[in-house]
Structure formats: C-alpha cells, structure tokens
C-alpha cells in the first residue's frame, strides 16, 4: 500500500472487529460520522472498497479481509512491543507462526514442535491447522512462518517455496490387546479380514498403505476413514480397528492410547517436511525443530539440504 495512514488503519481494524460503525464509535469515543469519513478516506487512498453493507452491519470485501490480516499482525506486534517495553525490558518474545497440515498426525506434530519450547528465549507459538494448499497460501502472504507437512509442496501450487526434509521413517501398526487376541496370526497376516482404520484422502500415508496391502495380498475390512489422526487414534483406543502411524512416535502412541504395537514395516516410508519461503531456514525456533528432528526424532537423514519448489507466485 502507498501512503498508509496508521490511524486510518486502526479505525478500519476496530470497525472490522466490531462489525459496525456504531459499535466502533463507542469503543473509539468518536462520532459515527467521524469514523465513517475516515474509513471512506482510507478506502479512497488505497483505491479499494473494504466494506459492503449487510443489513445494519458491515461485511468485509475480499480486499478488506486481506487488509484485516495485515492489520491484525501490525497491532499484535504493537501490543507485544508495549509488553516488552513495560514488563520485559531485557527479553524479546520469539513468535512462531506455524501451519500444520491436517494430514500430519497430531502426536508427530507435537514431537516436531516440542524442541522449540526448550529455547532459552520466551516463545509464543501460534499454531494453525488446515489443508496444505490453504496453509501454503498463508505462507506466501507471510501470515505464517513455516508449514509442517507429510508431503512436499504439490507441483500444481503457484507459490515460491522450499521443501526442507525433516526426516523419514517406516510405519507401525497398533491395536488394543483385546483386538490383537481376536486376530492372533503373525504380522502382517493378522490384518487379513481384520477391521482397519484408514487416514483420510489428504494423507500421504493412505495411498502407500493401500498399495502395501495389495502387495501383501491382504484384504482387511475398512472400518473407518479419518481426516483427523487424533480421532482415528481414539477409535483405535476404543478397539474399533487396527491403524498405522509413523514408527518415530510408536512409543508415544502406545503410551498415550494404551495400545500395543502389532508390527512394523520399512516398506512404507513416510517423509516429513518444513516448508518455508526461504531457501535456508533462519527462524531460531524452526532451526531448533529441524535439528532435533534430524538428530533425535528420526536420526536417519543424511542431509539437511532443501529442495526448491519451482513454481513462483
């Protein structure tokens, strides 16, 4: 934007959050006419209509939603600056805005992010979950710092970014002890005709798992499909079926859900990525995540080189 007036931006931000000029005028202790005039001037300078009327209230236009996203960040940083100056004069809070693909197992997402909590600096994590394409759009607009995913950037996404491999591992299968007793054959034969819980279509593991079952000539009964890995684990805990998860978090899955590990295979390999707009990772929290993933969580990544995604936006 050119000639940005931060007072006008603050008026816009207040109206957008309040939903009407009348409510915003009460909060700002200004007349509705004053605010309305300032908003109109702001729109005129920016060359975009930011609000449209909806009954007695105002709704944001597409341009308005874009401006609101930046306004939220600007005034959030302003508030943080005040807190640092008044309460923490010698310490700067490190903010990590991370997008977590909804296909990434929740337990693994936590294990990946956990090292950032051990930084000597005070850390504030803003964690956003969603579809990978949506998170990549936020990354391109600098609304988030990094995206954690179980797959690299799709070649069809028109965003310039870089895939940083965090690690790779095989998968393990889990079940309750009672369900395992019902299907006592050795692994993987125990999966034949057994109830199986599958990850959703967005998960990279799903297609690999189905191909592996075909190769093993196994025909389990699909008892459920889940976009949310935590919900799938909860159903597994209830005995609804066998399910698979990355071997890197096998101990955590067994402990958290009181399950047993039925078997493990490296024929199915999952890879996990940090996706950023930088060729080289620089954020201290993301660097801590990357180091811990490669050295401790996975421990089998020979190189930390990043691979570029060639599409540019």
PyMOL commands that set and color helices and strands:
alter all, ss='L'
color gray80, all
select helices_A, chain A and resi 6-18+21-28+32-46+62-87+106-118+132-140+177-182+189-191+204-215+229-237+247-257+284-297
alter helices_A, ss='H'
color red, helices_A
select strands_A, chain A and resi 51-54+57-60+94-101+123-130+146-149+161-175+195-199+221-226+243-246+260-276+306-309
alter strands_A, ss='S'
color yellow, strands_A
deselect
rebuild
show_as cartoon
